[in-house]
Each structure stands twice: as structure tokens, then as C-alpha cells.
């Protein structure tokens, strides 16, 4: 009934999201098919035996021509995929917005705006970017994503974690796009704020396997300000869902001074783990984050700087995103450590995350398909 024109020959957020959503639909009894492709060894390693069996089953199923789904993205293996269903849907997420729409858009945005496929924006933010670029509002629906369900399962089994002191702050990044995740700001703010304290640790989980870039940021800080006491640990190891869940639940707080995010499951995961989160209230994460369930970091809108997107795409129409204020990051880090209300803030975050599970996403998708068909 639902065909995902998405293969598993690469492991990235697209395949991870596809797997989570397809599993939820499959559990509801909806017939699923996916692109017949090789499965990358990394994907096989992070998947359970049951998940690998499901992927093999979905690949063997004949592609449905009723509902077909793909990702809208500038990566050519995704951009060039075709949909041939009676109802065609394209997931859309973007990490920045446009200050103007006077010039011709790049090939990805031009295609997203003008193709007839119904867009599944992962957030109101992404939807609004499409509308401002000229895509008809009636050709876009918002379909928020879900968090790693293992986090809530493990959270429920463990006693509530209310440590008297915050000793570990987690930051998730990708060293191939560290600027977008604000890793440079995270390190500088943390080291400045806790320069003379040794009881707080910043744990940087790198999903890009290029940790030398992060080490260089730390060395640059030391060169400018001298040695510092707080510990910064870099974890470049590839984690499966279980290991990631345990990492979130082992931390005391979460720091996300990002410049651009289309949705940010990693932050929603932190919410689900009951962590106090410091973050800008900007972009896709405002789908679930607000002034009551996180520690907002102030920011300014600035032109998009060097990042993975600008390296691979010629972006027109003055793209812009957030520039977190360094002093505000420092203040919110201090608040997370010192605020006696951080447990109440974190509990509100966890309650919010419960609304964003994969079953809810699947049910919303089914309702939408029925309405559009």
C-alpha cells in the first residue's frame, strides 16, 4: 500500500527516519515496500535481527503504485528518484530560510517548489520556508517526526534521575558540519563559563568521524585563552540506538547552540530522556520546544556561513539562519547547573516529547493520505 522509494545502501538520517516510520506503519498492518538495494553494513550493525528481517521483507514486496514517498534533497541519489504512485509524497526539511525570493532558486528548492508531489514538511518552519519560496500552501502538510523509543523504554525502567549537581553536559554534532550544530560555540561557551571549575564535563558525541576538526577548535581556544580545567570528551565512535539511548540517559543536561535545524530528532531525544536543554528557539525544533520546556539561547539572524549545504549547493536568495549569542549560551549553561527548577523544566520537556512518537507520525500520515487520495 505504501512504497518508500528510499534504499538502505547508505546510512543517514533519511534511512533512519524511513525505518522508524515504516516499522510503525507495518505494526499497524499497512503493507510496506522499499527500494530494492544493498544494505550498508553500518545499517545492518545498528539494526536488530527483527529490523533486518523487516527490511528484507519490504524489499521483496512489489512496489505499490497507490502511495509512494521519497525525500526531497539536493543529494543526487535522492533528488533524481522518481515517484509513480497515484499519490506522491516528498519529505522536506531545511536548516535555513531565505531573506528574499527575487532570484531563481537553486535546483533543489526550484524542484521542491514546482513539482506536483505533495510535500511532507517535518515542521512548520520548513513548511513556511517552502511557502515563502512560492510553493502553494495547499500542497504542503506538516508531518513531525518521532524520537528514539528505546529512550522512553529505558527511562521508565530506571529510577528518576535528579542529581544534586550537573556534572556532564552532552552535545551532539557531526564534525563534517560542525558549524551548523554550533560545536564551535558550544566549546567556547563551555570553556569560558567553567574555565576555573573542574567538576563539569562537556561530552561531544561526533556522528561524522572527523574528530580532528573538533580537537582543533579546542586547541584554538587554548591558544587564545590558555589552558582550562573543565574536561571535554570527544566520542567519535558509531553508536546504535541502544547505545545512543544509554548515552542520553547517562548525561545530566544537553547543549544545542545550533545555527540551523529542520527538526532535530537529536534534541527531541534529549527531551525524551528528561534532560534540561539549552537551545535557540529557532527553526524546526520550535515544533516542540518553547520557553517553558527548555533554556532558550538568544540569537540573531545572519547570512548562512560555510557549512555542508553551501559546500555542495549554490544557494541563492540570501539564505539566513541563527547565530547564538555566546554570552547567552554561557548564561544558560550556568542556569542549567545552578537552577533548582531544572528538573521541572526537564519534566515538561519529557512530557512534550511523549507527544512526538512514531506511532503518532504514522497515524497522521495515514489520515493525510486518505484525505488527499
Secondary structure, 3 states (H helix, E strand, C coil): CEEECCCCCCCCHHHHHHHHHHHHHHHCCCCEEECCCCCCHHHHHHCCHHHHHHHHHHHHCCCCCCEEEEECCCCHHHHCCCCCCCEEEEEECCCCEECCCCCCCCHHHHHHHHCCCEEEECCHHHHHHHHHHCCCHHHEEECCCCCCHHHHHHHHHCCCCCCCCCCEEEEEECCCCHHHHCHHHHHHHHHHHCCCCCCCEEEEEECCCCHHHHHHHHHHHHHHHCCCCCEEEEECCCCCHHHHHHHHHHCCEEEECCCCCCCCHHHHHHHHCCCEEEEECCHHHHHCCCCCCCEEECEEEEECCCCHHHHHCCCCCCEEEEEECHHHHHHHHHHHHHCCCHHHHHHHHHHHHCCCCHHHHHHHHHHHHHHHC
